[in-house]
Amino acid sequence: MTEVRSNKKRNAANPLREMPFWEHVEEFRWALMRIAIAVVSLSILAFIYKEIVFDVIILGPSQPDFITYKLLCRLGDYLSLKDLCIDNLEVSIINLTLTGQFMRHISISIVSGIILASPYILWEIWRFVRPALKEKEKKYAGYALFVCITLFLTGVIFSYYIIVPLTVNFLANYSISDIIENKISLDSYVGTVTSLTLIMGIVFELPVIMYFLGKIGIITSSFIRKQRKYAVVIVLIVSAFITPGSDAFSLFLVSLPLYVLFEASLWVMPKSKKEELKG
């Protein structure tokens, strides 16, 4: 411990000094320990407040009084579109195994702890990597980190309040025969909600992905612009798959943000050398 403290004092006195390998390992170990403490603490907090985590957040879209359904009903009344109002939602969720609820309680608490601690985790990673970057790299890396986090959270929120409720409503009420009654397992419901939310969070990273693909020369902005008409078709197909309902408004509600993401990707994509010469 004395040696570690003395190393930290020397680093503070001369921050530009190159750290030996084992000092990097020591710093990384302490960062991992702080991250683990943060995740465990927040996971315990989520475990204790299970009513908020499950009844309000996870099971919220399965309830007819969910905020999205209320807003759609109000919008339907305003636009005289009765199909927008979802008032027949009946989701029956059951547990099929003896340890199912307990194990799901633990797993969701851990995931909640990781999500809640994610800003701190990213900050710890940034603090560990930052000394190795140049001043210009620090500036751009900070912007990139902020953009990635913002886009991911936007995708998660969009999925939770738009895509998940529409999907739950459609699938919970879908029937191929009156003889069959929908009884949804807890694992199936939670898996659907979490996977849809995570997928859309990743989809919203499209501008960042397109930027790096353009930066390393795999794709060019001129090529993507030529494929714009195909992109519209792909966006509509993906939107129809995500929201397999019968109303056009739900399709529009999902496809518009996805197409805006595509246009934003074109806007941020760097030009190739040939495009710069032509320009």
C-alpha positions in Angstrom: 0.0 0.0 0.0 2.9 2.4 0.9 4.4 1.8 -2.6 1.1 2.4 -4.4 0.6 5.7 -2.5 4.1 6.9 -3.2 3.5 6.1 -6.9 0.3 8.1 -6.9 2.2 11.0 -5.3 4.9 10.8 -8.0 2.2 10.7 -10.7 0.6 13.8 -9.2 3.9 15.6 -9.2 4.7 14.6 -12.7 1.4 13.6 -14.6 3.3 13.3 -17.9 5.6 10.6 -16.6 5.1 7.3 -18.4 3.7 4.8 -15.9 5.3 1.3 -15.7 3.2 -1.7 -16.8 2.4 -2.9 -13.3 1.3 0.6 -12.2 -1.2 0.5 -15.1 -2.4 -2.9 -13.8 -2.8 -1.6 -10.3 -4.8 1.4 -11.5 -7.0 -0.8 -13.6 -7.5 -3.2 -10.7 -8.7 -0.3 -8.4 -11.0 1.0 -11.2 -12.6 -2.5 -11.5 -13.0 -2.6 -7.7 -14.8 0.8 -7.7 -17.0 -0.3 -10.6 -17.9 -3.6 -8.9 -18.8 -1.7 -5.6 -21.0 0.7 -7.5 -22.8 -2.1 -9.5 -23.3 -4.3 -6.4 -24.6 -1.3 -4.3 -27.1 -0.3 -7.0 -28.2 -3.9 -7.6 -29.0 -4.3 -3.9 -31.0 -1.0 -4.1 -32.9 -2.4 -7.2 -33.5 -5.7 -5.4 -35.0 -3.9 -2.4 -37.3 -1.6 -4.4 -38.7 -4.4 -6.6 -42.1 -2.8 -6.8 -40.7 0.1 -8.7 -38.4 -2.1 -10.9 -41.1 -4.6 -11.8 -44.6 -3.1 -11.3 -43.8 0.3 -12.6 -41.0 -0.1 -15.1 -40.9 -3.7 -16.5 -44.5 -4.6 -16.2 -45.7 -1.1 -17.0 -46.3 -1.7 -20.7 -48.5 -4.7 -19.9 -51.0 -2.5 -18.0 -53.9 -0.6 -19.7 -53.1 2.6 -17.7 -49.6 2.9 -19.1 -48.8 6.4 -20.2 -48.3 5.5 -23.9 -51.8 4.0 -24.1 -53.3 7.0 -22.4 -51.6 9.4 -24.8 -52.6 7.4 -27.9 -56.2 7.4 -26.7 -56.1 11.2 -26.4 -54.5 11.5 -29.8 -57.1 9.2 -31.3 -59.9 11.3 -29.8 -58.3 14.4 -31.2 -57.8 13.0 -34.7 -61.1 11.0 -34.7 -59.1 7.8 -35.1 -60.7 5.2 -32.7 -58.1 2.5 -33.7 -55.4 4.4 -31.9 -57.0 3.9 -28.5 -55.8 0.7 -26.9 -58.4 -0.1 -24.3 -58.7 -3.9 -24.6 -55.2 -4.8 -23.3 -55.3 -8.1 -21.4 -51.9 -9.5 -20.5 -51.8 -12.5 -18.3 -48.2 -13.2 -17.1 -47.5 -16.5 -15.3 -44.5 -18.1 -13.6 -43.7 -21.6 -14.8 -40.9 -22.7 -12.4 -40.5 -22.9 -8.7 -37.4 -20.6 -8.6 -38.5 -18.5 -11.6 -39.6 -15.4 -9.8 -36.7 -15.4 -7.4 -34.1 -15.9 -10.1 -35.7 -13.3 -12.3 -35.7 -10.9 -9.4 -31.9 -11.4 -8.9 -31.1 -11.2 -12.7 -33.1 -8.1 -13.2 -31.6 -6.4 -10.1 -28.1 -7.1 -11.5 -29.0 -5.7 -14.9 -30.6 -2.7 -13.2 -27.5 -2.1 -11.2 -25.3 -2.2 -14.3 -27.7 0.2 -16.2 -27.8 2.6 -13.2 -24.0 2.5 -12.8 -23.3 2.8 -16.5 -22.5 6.6 -16.3 -20.0 5.9 -13.5 -18.6 2.9 -15.4 -18.0 5.0 -18.5 -16.4 7.7 -16.4 -14.0 5.2 -14.8 -13.0 3.9 -18.2 -12.6 7.4 -19.5 -10.4 8.4 -16.4 -8.2 5.3 -17.0 -7.8 5.9 -20.8 -7.6 9.7 -20.7 -3.9 10.1 -19.7 -2.8 8.1 -22.8 -4.6 10.5 -25.2 -3.3 13.7 -26.7 -5.2 16.9 -26.1 -6.9 16.8 -29.4 -7.8 13.2 -29.0 -9.2 13.9 -25.5 -11.5 16.5 -27.0 -12.9 14.3 -29.8 -13.1 11.2 -27.6 -15.1 13.2 -25.0 -17.6 14.3 -27.7 -17.9 10.8 -29.2 -18.6 9.3 -25.7 -21.3 11.9 -25.1 -22.9 11.3 -28.5 -22.9 7.5 -28.0 -24.5 7.7 -24.6 -27.1 10.2 -25.8 -28.0 8.1 -28.9 -28.2 4.9 -26.9 -30.4 6.4 -24.2 -32.7 8.0 -26.8 -33.1 4.6 -28.5 -33.9 2.9 -25.1 -36.5 5.5 -24.2 -38.0 5.4 -27.7 -38.3 1.7 -27.6 -39.7 1.5 -24.1 -42.4 4.1 -24.6 -43.3 3.4 -28.3 -42.1 0.0 -29.7 -42.5 -2.1 -26.5 -46.1 -1.0 -25.8 -47.2 -1.5 -29.4 -45.5 -4.9 -29.6 -46.9 -6.1 -26.3 -50.4 -4.9 -27.3 -50.3 -6.7 -30.6 -48.7 -10.0 -29.5 -50.7 -10.3 -26.2 -54.0 -9.9 -28.1 -53.1 -11.9 -31.2 -55.0 -15.2 -31.6 -55.2 -17.9 -34.2 -58.1 -19.6 -32.5 -60.7 -18.8 -29.8 -59.9 -22.1 -28.1 -56.3 -21.0 -27.4 -55.8 -18.6 -24.4 -52.7 -16.5 -24.2 -50.8 -17.1 -20.9 -47.4 -15.4 -21.2 -44.5 -16.8 -19.2 -42.6 -14.3 -17.1 -39.3 -15.2 -18.9 -40.9 -14.6 -22.3 -42.3 -11.2 -21.4 -39.2 -9.9 -19.7 -37.0 -11.3 -22.5 -39.1 -9.5 -25.1 -39.1 -6.2 -23.3 -35.4 -6.2 -22.6 -34.3 -7.4 -26.0 -36.5 -4.9 -27.9 -35.1 -2.1 -25.7 -31.5 -3.1 -26.1 -31.8 -3.6 -29.9 -33.3 -0.2 -30.4 -30.6 1.3 -28.2 -28.0 -0.2 -30.6 -30.0 0.8 -33.7 -29.9 4.4 -32.6 -26.1 4.2 -32.8 -26.4 4.0 -36.6 -24.9 7.5 -37.2 -21.8 6.6 -35.1 -21.4 3.3 -36.9 -21.8 4.9 -40.3 -19.3 7.6 -39.5 -16.6 5.1 -38.5 -17.4 2.9 -41.6 -17.0 5.9 -43.8 -13.8 7.0 -41.9 -12.1 3.7 -42.6 -13.3 3.7 -46.2 -15.6 0.7 -46.2 -18.5 2.8 -47.4 -18.8 6.3 -48.9 -21.5 8.9 -48.5 -22.1 9.1 -52.3 -22.7 5.4 -52.4 -25.2 5.5 -49.5 -27.0 8.5 -51.1 -27.6 6.5 -54.3 -29.2 3.8 -52.2 -31.6 6.2 -50.5 -34.7 4.8 -52.2 -33.8 1.3 -51.0 -33.3 2.7 -47.5 -36.8 3.9 -47.4 -38.1 0.4 -48.3 -35.8 -1.2 -45.7 -36.9 1.2 -43.0 -40.6 0.5 -43.8 -40.0 -3.3 -43.7 -38.1 -3.1 -40.4 -40.8 -0.8 -38.9 -43.5 -3.2 -40.1 -41.7 -6.1 -38.4 -41.2 -4.2 -35.2 -44.8 -3.0 -35.1 -46.9 -5.8 -36.6 -50.1 -3.9 -36.0 -52.7 -3.0 -38.6 -52.8 0.8 -38.3 -50.7 3.0 -40.5 -50.0 5.5 -37.6 -48.0 3.0 -35.6 -45.9 2.2 -38.8 -45.3 6.0 -39.3 -44.5 6.4 -35.6 -41.6 3.9 -35.8 -40.4 4.5 -39.4 -40.0 8.3 -39.1 -37.3 8.2 -36.4 -35.5 5.4 -38.2 -35.4 7.3 -41.4 -34.2 10.4 -39.6 -31.4 8.3 -38.2 -30.5 7.3 -41.7 -30.4 10.9 -42.9 -28.4 11.9 -39.9 -25.9 9.1 -40.7 -25.5 10.6 -44.2 -25.0 14.1 -42.8 -22.2 13.0 -40.4 -20.4 10.6 -42.8 -17.0 12.0 -43.8 -16.3 12.5 -47.5 -13.8 10.4 -49.2 -10.7 11.9 -51.0 -12.4 11.5 -54.4 -15.6 13.3 -53.1 -13.5 16.1 -51.7 -11.7 16.6 -55.0 -15.0 16.6 -56.9 -16.5 19.0 -54.4 
